[in-house]
């Protein structure tokens, strides 16, 4: 699980993404409608990610974040002195007990881009109601989209049939061109 929080001029946003053993990405993002520091935003993102992992009934989890303070406090390497952060650390400790195994790992910001992008996403638009996203697939394409289309000749026309699947159904489109 990767997490990131941000508190800046755009507001206070958090993001977390769980990656399943088979490579599926389960993202979560939220805008915090209360004033907070960047460290609190980081803890909020961590808590959101842990709660999502608990909901998904994960037993073993590796947690990655770019906040040195949050990772070191969570591992017990640094003392937590700020009274607000003490409460967050206690909550993380309680949530951590729900897992058979859990590890907290620091990584550079450059390697935490997905969680960072999710945190930024929350600042980009207003959401009136919570939206539930089950998962998304993050893929790299080595072949351009036009190579993925199926073409066939029907009544002297070249027909391209493209299917895009997603969400609750699929969208189909066809384009025809007269053969000379």
C-alpha positions in Angstrom: 0.0 0.0 0.0 1.3 3.4 -0.9 0.1 6.6 0.8 0.6 10.4 0.5 -0.9 13.5 1.9 -0.6 17.1 1.1 -1.5 20.4 2.8 -0.9 23.4 0.6 -2.5 26.5 -1.0 -4.9 24.1 -2.9 -6.2 22.6 0.2 -5.6 19.4 2.2 -5.7 16.2 0.1 -4.8 12.5 0.7 -4.3 9.5 -1.5 -3.6 5.8 -1.0 -3.4 2.9 -3.4 -3.5 -0.8 -2.5 -1.8 -3.1 -4.9 -3.1 -6.7 -4.8 -0.8 -9.7 -5.3 -2.1 -10.1 -8.8 -1.3 -6.5 -9.7 -4.7 -4.8 -9.4 -4.7 -1.2 -8.1 -7.3 -0.1 -5.6 -7.1 3.7 -5.3 -8.6 6.0 -2.7 -8.5 9.8 -2.6 -10.1 12.3 -0.4 -10.2 16.0 0.3 -9.9 17.0 3.9 -12.4 19.7 4.8 -10.6 20.8 7.9 -7.3 22.7 8.5 -4.3 20.5 9.1 -0.6 20.3 8.7 1.2 18.3 6.1 2.1 15.7 8.7 -1.6 15.3 9.7 -2.5 14.9 6.0 0.2 12.2 5.7 -1.3 10.3 8.7 -4.8 10.7 7.4 -3.7 9.1 4.1 -2.0 6.2 6.0 -5.2 5.6 8.1 -7.4 5.7 4.9 -5.1 3.1 3.2 -5.0 0.9 6.3 -8.8 1.0 6.7 -9.2 0.1 3.0 -6.9 -2.9 3.4 -8.8 -4.0 6.5 -12.1 -3.8 4.5 -10.5 -5.9 1.7 -9.5 -8.4 4.4 -5.8 -8.2 3.7 -3.6 -10.2 6.2 -0.2 -9.2 5.1 0.7 -5.6 4.0 3.8 -3.7 3.1 3.2 0.1 3.6 5.2 2.6 1.6 5.2 6.4 2.2 7.5 9.3 1.5 7.0 11.0 4.9 10.1 10.2 6.9 8.4 11.5 10.1 5.3 9.3 9.7 7.3 6.2 8.8 9.9 6.6 11.6 7.2 7.4 14.2 5.2 4.4 13.1 8.1 2.1 13.4 9.0 3.5 16.8 12.3 4.9 15.7 11.3 8.5 16.5 9.4 9.8 19.5 6.0 11.3 18.8 5.7 14.6 20.7 3.0 16.6 19.0 -0.3 15.9 20.8 -2.3 15.7 17.6 0.2 13.3 16.0 0.2 11.1 19.2 -3.5 10.3 18.6 -2.8 9.4 14.9 0.1 7.1 15.9 -2.2 5.4 18.5 -4.8 4.9 15.8 -2.2 3.5 13.3 -1.0 1.1 16.0 -4.5 -0.2 16.7 -5.3 -0.6 12.9 -1.9 -2.4 12.5 -3.1 -5.1 15.0 -5.7 -6.2 12.3 -2.9 -7.6 10.1 -1.0 -10.8 10.5 2.1 -9.0 9.2 2.7 -5.4 8.5 5.8 -3.4 7.6 6.4 0.3 7.2 8.9 1.4 4.6 10.2 4.8 3.5 10.7 5.6 -0.2 11.7 8.7 -2.1 8.9 10.9 -3.4 9.8 10.0 -7.0 8.8 6.4 -6.2 5.5 7.4 -4.6 4.0 9.0 -7.7 0.7 7.1 -7.8 -0.3 8.0 -4.3 0.9 11.5 -4.8 -1.2 11.9 -8.0 -4.2 10.6 -6.1 -3.7 13.2 -3.4 -3.4 15.9 -6.1 -6.5 14.6 -7.9 -8.6 15.4 -4.8 -7.7 19.1 -5.2 -8.7 19.2 -8.9 -12.5 19.0 -8.6 -15.3 19.2 -6.2 -17.1 16.0 -5.2 -20.6 16.4 -3.8 -20.9 12.8 -2.7 -18.4 10.0 -2.0 -17.7 7.8 -5.0 -16.7 4.2 -4.7 -14.0 3.0 -7.1 -13.4 -0.8 -6.9 -10.1 -0.9 -8.8 -8.3 0.3 -11.9 -5.8 -1.4 -14.1 -2.5 0.5 -14.6 -1.0 -0.7 -17.8 1.8 0.1 -20.2 1.0 -0.3 -23.9 3.7 -1.4 -26.3 1.4 -1.4 -29.3 -0.6 1.7 -30.5 -4.3 1.7 -30.3 -4.9 1.5 -34.0 -3.1 -1.9 -34.1 -5.6 -3.2 -31.6 -8.6 -2.6 -33.9 -10.2 -5.4 -35.8 -10.9 -4.7 -39.5 -12.9 -6.7 -41.9 -14.6 -6.2 -45.3 -18.4 -6.2 -45.4 -20.2 -5.5 -48.7 -17.3 -3.7 -50.2 -16.7 -1.6 -47.1 -13.7 -1.8 -44.8 -15.2 -2.0 -41.3 -13.3 -1.2 -38.1 -14.9 -2.5 -34.9 -13.5 -1.2 -31.7 -14.6 -2.3 -28.3 -13.8 -0.4 -25.1 -14.8 -2.2 -21.9 -15.1 -0.5 -18.5 -17.4 0.1 -15.6 -20.8 -1.6 -15.9 -20.8 -2.3 -19.6 -19.0 -1.7 -22.9 -19.0 0.9 -25.6 -18.8 -0.2 -29.3 -18.1 1.9 -32.3 -17.7 1.2 -36.0 -16.3 3.2 -38.8 -16.6 2.3 -42.5 -14.5 3.2 -45.6 -15.4 2.2 -49.1 -12.8 0.0 -50.7 -11.5 1.2 -54.1 
